Amino acid sequence: MNNIEIKKKLTNSWFNYLQLEICKQFEVLENKFGNNKKKFNKRNWSKEINGEGGGISYLLSNGNIFDKVGINKSTVSGIFKKEFRSKILGAKKDGKYWASGISVVAHMKNPKMPAVHFNTRFIVTQKEWFGGGMDITPSFVNKNEKTNIHKKLKKLCFDNKKNYNLYKKWCDKYFYLPHRKEPRGIGGLFFDYETKDWEKNFKFVRELGLYFINISKEIVQKKIKTKWSLKDKKKQMLKRGRYVEFNLLYDRGTKFGLNSGGNIKSILMSLPPNAKWK
């Protein structure tokens, strides 16, 4: 087995493990505070056009904590369409790629709890790199919560000798709606094209996944008893409308999934169960 095949195997195994761990931890949260026991529904899918591979999607809907949470893991390979190759690092010459990753989006029932998003990926073309990040989208901004989350992410970056300020600014710039002239949420971390020092990058990616679990659990546990009104829910619905706009208009993960022959249901699982506009 050559070096790149070992890297593929290790990253694929990690994403498999992390998906199951997030499912387990979120299911414990959901059932710890609610009366009705809920479980994730599992769905397997296979890539049928222009390549091979597939993925596993876990979905929990209409829960006591989670209005909707989707946890997707996929590993696919193939050849990009010619018009898309120039947009992907290392794919311009022949369009060949291999990609494995995990993506999580959780929309909360309580509008005082923010939506949380996380994804990490390892992509191989004629180049190889890690990308991903996590960000938080509240309907009601809590300054203490924002400070606490960024403090944790800053420590993660410091411990891994990563540039927190760069990743934070990248996140703020990426999760921005130009047509609304407003950010999607309170930010977090975003990075891409991490090509150097594979072992250190893989360690950072693994630790980010564990940080995401712990931060999400802390958010839920701190706000589980927070009261909310119908007026609060309406505000959350409008914020979710912004979430939909971003994911359909700007999100690179959505575009990558559609252009690599991904499963439509899994790609669009990030959308909230309902939203409003005015």
C-alpha positions as CSV (number, residue, x, y, z in Angstrom):
1,M,0.0,0.0,0.0
2,N,1.5,3.3,-1.0
3,N,1.5,6.5,1.1
4,I,-1.6,8.1,-0.4
5,E,-3.6,4.9,0.0
6,I,-2.7,4.8,3.7
7,K,-3.8,8.4,4.1
8,K,-7.1,7.6,2.4
9,K,-7.7,4.6,4.6
10,L,-6.9,6.5,7.9
11,T,-9.0,9.5,7.1
12,N,-11.9,7.4,5.9
13,S,-11.8,5.4,9.1
14,W,-11.7,8.5,11.3
15,F,-14.7,10.0,9.5
16,N,-16.6,6.7,10.0
17,Y,-15.8,6.7,13.7
18,L,-16.6,10.4,14.2
19,Q,-20.0,10.0,12.5
20,L,-21.0,7.2,14.9
21,E,-19.7,9.1,17.9
22,I,-21.7,12.3,17.1
23,C,-24.8,10.2,16.5
24,K,-24.3,8.6,19.9
25,Q,-23.6,11.8,21.8
26,F,-26.5,13.7,20.1
27,E,-28.9,10.8,20.8
28,V,-27.9,10.9,24.5
29,L,-28.6,14.6,24.6
30,E,-31.9,14.2,22.8
31,N,-33.2,11.5,25.1
32,K,-31.7,12.9,28.3
33,F,-33.9,16.0,28.4
34,G,-37.0,14.7,26.5
35,N,-39.9,12.4,27.3
36,N,-40.2,10.7,23.9
37,K,-37.3,8.5,23.0
38,K,-35.9,9.4,19.6
39,K,-33.3,7.6,17.4
40,F,-31.4,8.5,14.2
41,N,-32.7,7.0,11.0
42,K,-29.9,5.5,8.9
43,R,-29.8,5.6,5.1
44,N,-27.1,4.3,2.8
45,W,-26.5,5.6,-0.7
46,S,-24.3,4.7,-3.6
47,K,-22.9,6.9,-6.3
48,E,-24.2,5.7,-9.6
49,I,-23.0,8.3,-12.1
50,N,-19.5,9.4,-13.2
51,G,-17.6,7.6,-10.4
52,E,-17.9,5.3,-7.5
53,G,-18.3,5.3,-3.7
54,G,-21.2,6.4,-1.6
55,G,-22.1,7.3,1.9
56,I,-24.2,7.0,5.1
57,S,-26.6,9.6,6.3
58,Y,-28.2,9.7,9.8
59,L,-31.2,11.9,10.3
60,L,-33.2,12.8,13.5
61,S,-36.3,15.0,13.1
62,N,-38.9,16.5,15.3
63,G,-37.1,15.7,18.5
64,N,-37.3,17.3,21.9
65,I,-33.9,19.1,21.4
66,F,-33.4,18.9,17.7
67,D,-35.9,20.1,15.2
68,K,-33.6,18.4,12.6
69,V,-30.1,17.1,12.7
70,G,-28.3,15.5,9.8
71,I,-24.9,13.7,10.0
72,N,-23.5,12.8,6.6
73,K,-20.3,10.8,5.8
74,S,-19.3,10.0,2.3
75,T,-16.3,8.7,0.4
76,V,-16.5,9.1,-3.4
77,S,-14.2,9.2,-6.4
78,G,-14.5,9.9,-10.1
79,I,-13.8,12.6,-12.6
80,F,-15.0,16.2,-12.4
81,K,-16.9,17.7,-15.3
82,K,-14.6,19.9,-17.5
83,E,-16.3,23.2,-16.6
84,F,-15.8,22.5,-12.8
85,R,-12.1,21.3,-12.9
86,S,-10.5,24.7,-12.8
87,K,-12.3,25.5,-9.5
88,I,-10.7,22.6,-7.7
89,L,-7.1,22.5,-6.6
90,G,-5.1,19.9,-8.6
91,A,-8.0,18.9,-10.8
92,K,-7.5,21.0,-13.9
93,K,-5.4,18.5,-15.8
94,D,-7.4,15.3,-15.8
95,G,-10.3,16.0,-13.4
96,K,-9.7,12.9,-11.2
97,Y,-10.5,13.1,-7.6
98,W,-11.0,11.1,-4.4
99,A,-12.8,12.7,-1.4
100,S,-13.9,11.6,2.0
101,G,-15.5,13.7,4.7
102,I,-18.2,14.3,7.3
103,S,-20.8,17.1,7.5
104,V,-23.2,17.9,10.4
105,V,-26.0,20.5,10.7
106,A,-28.3,20.7,13.7
107,H,-31.3,23.0,13.8
108,M,-32.6,23.3,17.4
109,K,-36.3,23.3,18.5
110,N,-35.6,26.0,21.1
111,P,-35.0,29.3,19.2
112,K,-32.7,30.4,22.0
113,M,-30.3,27.6,21.0
114,P,-28.2,28.3,17.9
115,A,-27.9,26.1,14.9
116,V,-24.5,24.4,14.7
117,H,-22.6,23.3,11.7
118,F,-19.4,21.3,11.3
119,N,-17.5,19.6,8.5
120,T,-14.1,18.2,7.7
121,R,-12.8,16.5,4.6
122,F,-9.7,15.1,2.9
123,I,-9.5,15.5,-0.9
124,V,-7.1,14.0,-3.3
125,T,-6.6,15.2,-6.9
126,Q,-3.1,15.7,-8.2
127,K,-2.8,17.5,-4.9
128,E,-4.0,16.4,-1.5
129,W,-5.4,18.6,1.3
130,F,-7.7,19.0,4.3
131,G,-10.5,21.5,4.7
132,G,-13.4,22.2,6.9
133,G,-14.5,24.1,10.0
134,M,-17.4,24.8,12.3
135,D,-19.6,27.8,12.8
136,I,-22.6,28.8,15.0
137,T,-25.8,30.5,13.8
138,P,-27.9,31.9,16.6
139,S,-31.3,33.7,16.2
140,F,-30.5,35.5,19.4
141,V,-26.9,36.5,19.9
142,N,-25.5,35.9,23.4
143,K,-22.2,37.7,23.9
144,N,-21.0,35.4,26.7
145,E,-21.8,32.3,24.6
146,K,-20.0,33.8,21.6
147,T,-16.9,34.7,23.7
148,N,-16.8,31.2,25.3
149,I,-17.0,29.4,21.9
150,H,-14.3,31.5,20.3
151,K,-12.1,31.1,23.4
152,K,-12.3,27.3,23.0
153,L,-11.6,27.4,19.3
154,K,-8.6,29.7,19.9
155,K,-7.2,27.2,22.4
156,L,-7.7,24.4,19.8
157,C,-5.7,26.4,17.3
158,F,-3.0,27.4,19.8
159,D,-2.5,23.7,20.8
160,N,-2.1,22.7,17.2
161,K,0.0,25.7,16.1
162,K,-2.7,26.9,13.8
163,N,-3.4,30.5,13.0
164,Y,-6.7,31.2,14.8
165,N,-7.1,34.8,13.6
166,L,-6.6,33.6,10.0
167,Y,-9.2,30.8,10.3
168,K,-11.7,33.1,12.2
169,K,-11.4,35.8,9.5
170,W,-11.8,33.2,6.8
171,C,-14.9,31.9,8.5
172,D,-16.4,35.4,8.8
173,K,-15.7,36.1,5.2
174,Y,-17.0,32.8,4.0
175,F,-20.2,32.6,6.0
176,Y,-21.4,36.0,4.7
177,L,-24.5,36.8,2.6
178,P,-23.4,39.5,0.2
179,H,-26.9,40.2,-1.1
180,R,-28.1,40.8,2.5
181,K,-24.9,42.5,3.6
182,E,-24.9,40.5,6.8
183,P,-23.0,37.5,8.4
184,R,-24.8,34.2,8.7
185,G,-24.0,33.8,12.4
186,I,-21.3,34.5,15.0
187,G,-18.6,32.7,13.0
188,G,-16.1,30.0,14.2
189,L,-13.3,28.5,12.1
190,F,-12.9,27.8,8.4
191,F,-9.9,26.5,6.6
192,D,-9.1,24.9,3.2
193,Y,-6.2,23.7,1.1
194,E,-4.1,22.6,4.1
195,T,-1.5,20.7,2.0
196,K,1.6,20.7,4.3
197,D,2.4,18.4,7.2
198,W,-0.3,15.7,6.8
199,E,0.1,14.2,10.2
200,K,-0.3,17.5,12.1
201,N,-3.2,18.5,9.9
202,F,-4.9,15.2,10.5
203,K,-4.4,15.6,14.2
204,F,-6.0,19.1,14.0
205,V,-9.0,17.7,12.0
206,R,-9.6,15.0,14.6
207,E,-9.4,17.3,17.5
208,L,-11.8,19.8,15.8
209,G,-14.4,17.0,15.5
210,L,-14.2,16.3,19.2
211,Y,-14.3,20.0,20.1
212,F,-17.5,20.3,18.0
213,I,-19.1,17.5,20.0
214,N,-18.2,19.2,23.3
215,I,-19.2,22.7,22.3
216,S,-22.6,21.4,21.0
217,K,-23.3,19.5,24.2
218,E,-22.4,22.6,26.3
219,I,-24.7,24.8,24.3
220,V,-27.6,22.4,24.8
221,Q,-27.0,21.7,28.4
222,K,-26.7,25.4,29.3
223,K,-29.9,26.4,27.5
224,I,-32.1,23.4,27.9
225,K,-34.4,25.1,30.4
226,T,-34.4,28.5,28.6
227,K,-38.0,29.6,28.0
228,W,-39.1,30.8,24.6
229,S,-42.3,32.3,23.0
230,L,-44.0,32.1,19.6
231,K,-42.5,35.5,18.8
232,D,-39.1,33.9,19.4
233,K,-39.9,31.0,17.1
234,K,-40.9,33.4,14.3
235,K,-37.6,35.2,14.6
236,Q,-35.9,31.8,14.3
237,M,-37.8,30.9,11.2
238,L,-36.6,34.2,9.5
239,K,-33.0,33.4,10.5
240,R,-33.4,29.9,9.0
241,G,-34.5,31.6,5.8
242,R,-31.1,33.2,5.7
243,Y,-29.5,29.8,6.3
244,V,-31.3,28.4,3.3
245,E,-30.2,31.3,1.1
246,F,-26.6,30.8,2.0
247,N,-26.5,27.1,1.5
248,L,-28.2,27.2,-1.9
249,L,-26.4,30.3,-3.3
250,Y,-22.9,30.2,-1.8
251,D,-22.0,27.1,0.0
252,R,-19.0,25.3,-1.6
253,G,-19.8,22.0,0.0
254,T,-23.2,22.0,-1.7
255,K,-21.7,22.9,-5.1
256,F,-19.0,20.2,-4.6
257,G,-21.6,17.6,-3.8
258,L,-23.7,18.4,-6.8
259,N,-20.7,18.5,-9.1
260,S,-19.2,15.2,-7.9
261,G,-22.4,13.2,-8.3
262,G,-23.3,13.2,-4.6
263,N,-26.7,12.1,-3.2
264,I,-29.2,14.9,-3.4
265,K,-31.0,14.0,-0.2
266,S,-27.8,14.0,1.7
267,I,-26.5,17.2,0.1
268,L,-29.7,19.1,1.0
269,M,-30.0,17.6,4.5
270,S,-28.4,20.7,5.8
271,L,-31.6,22.7,5.1
272,P,-33.9,23.4,8.1
273,P,-37.3,21.6,8.3
274,N,-39.1,24.9,7.9
275,A,-38.2,28.5,7.4
276,K,-39.9,31.9,6.6
277,W,-39.2,35.0,4.6
278,K,-40.7,38.5,4.6
